[in-house]
Amino acid sequence: MFIAVGAGAMFMARDYPFGSALRMGPGYFPSVLGGLVIFGGVIVLIEGLVKPVHVGRTWSVRALIILPLATLAFGLLMENAGFVPAILLLSILASLASPEFHWKEQLILASGLTFGCVALFIWGLGLPYPLFAGH
C-alpha cells in the first residue's frame, strides 16, 4: 500500500516542474515525499518477507458495520449540529467497533481529540466550520 501511494504521488507530480532544494518547484514536495513513502514501503515489505508474522484475527463484522456508520453520522452532524458534536460522536461511535471499549476512557479520548481538532482545524488553519449549530 505504501509503495502504491508513493508511486501515485510521484506519478501525479510528474508534469510539475521539480526545481531544486533551494528553489523548490511545485513537483518537488510530492515527488520527494512520494519517494520517502516508497522507501518506507520497501522497508516494511522486506521486514514482512524476512520475519513473517501469522495474523490470528479475522475480519471484524462489527467494525465493518460500525465504522462506515460512524463516518456517515459524522457527515450528517457536520451539516446539522456543527464540528464539536460531530467529532465527539465520531470518536465515540468509532471506538464502539473495538471489543475493548470503555466509556470512561473513550470520553476522555473523545474530549481530547475534539479539543485538538478544534485547535488545529478551526483556530490553527482557520477552516470555516461552525463549532455548533447556528454559530
N, C-alpha and C positions, 0 to 999 in steps of 0.2 A: 504494500500500500504506500509506504514512504517513497519507494522508488518511482511508482506511478505518479504520485502527487508532485514530486520534484521534477520529473520529466515533463509533466503537464505545464508546470510553471515556466520551465525553460522553453518549452515549445511555444507557449503563448507570448513570451517575450522576445522571440527570435527576430521579429521585424522592427523592434525598437533599437535605437542607437545605444550601444553599450557604454561608450565613454571610457574613462579611466578611473582609478581610485581617487584622483584629485578632482576630476571633473566628471562626476557620475552622470550618465545618461539615464533615460527612463527605463532602459533594459538592464541596467546594472544590478539593482536590488533584486528583482525577481530571478535573474539568472544566477547570481551568487547564492541567494537563499535556496533556490531550487537545487543547485549543486550540493549545498550542505545537507539538504534533506535527502538527496540521493545517497550521499556518503553515509549518513546515519542509517538509511535503509539497508545499505550493503553490510554495514556492521551488524545490524540486527539479523540479517539473513545468514551471515557467516556464523554468528553465535548459535542460531537455531539449528544450523546444519551440524555444527561441531558437538553441541550438547543438547540433543532434543529432549523435550520435556513432555510427558504424557499429560494431556489436559483431561482431568477426570470428570468435569461437569459437562452437562449437555445444555442445550438451549433452554432458557427460562421462558416459559409461555407467559408467566405473569409479567415479566419485563417487556415482552413483545407486545403486550396489550397496554400496559400502564404507560410506558414511555411515549408512544405516539399520542395517547390521550392527554398526557401532561403537556405536550407540545401544543396540541390543539387548544387546550384550556388557556395556555399562556397567550396564544394569539388572540383568542376571544376576549380575554381580560385586558390585554393591552388596549384594545379598541374601546372597551366599555367601562373599565374600572381604573385604569392607569398602570403605571410602571411598577410601583411598590407592591400592590396586591398581586400583580401578575408574576413577579419574581418570587414572592413569598409562596404562592400556591404552586408554581412550577417546581420549586425546590422540594416542597413537602410531598407533592404527588410523585415526583420522580423517585424520591427516596423510598416510597412505598413498594417499588419494584424489588427492593432488597429484602431477603428474609431476615436480615439483622436490623430491622427498623426499630428505633426507639424514639418516642415522642420528644422527650426532654433534649436529647442530643440534636434531633432534627430541628427543633425550634431555635436552638442556639445557632446552629449552622445556617438555617434559613435567614435569621436576623442578620448575621454577619455577612452573608452573601448578598442580601438585599442592600445593606449599607455600602458594601464595596461596589456593587453595580451602580448605585446612585452616585457615589463619589466619582467613579470612573466615567460613566457614560453621560450623566446629566451635568455634574459640576465640572469634571475634567475635560471632556470632549464637547460639552455644550450641546448635546443632542436634544432636539425639541420634543421630548416625550413628556406628557403630563405625569406628575408623580401620583396623583389621584384623579378620579373622575371629576371633570369640571374645573381643573386647575391648570 
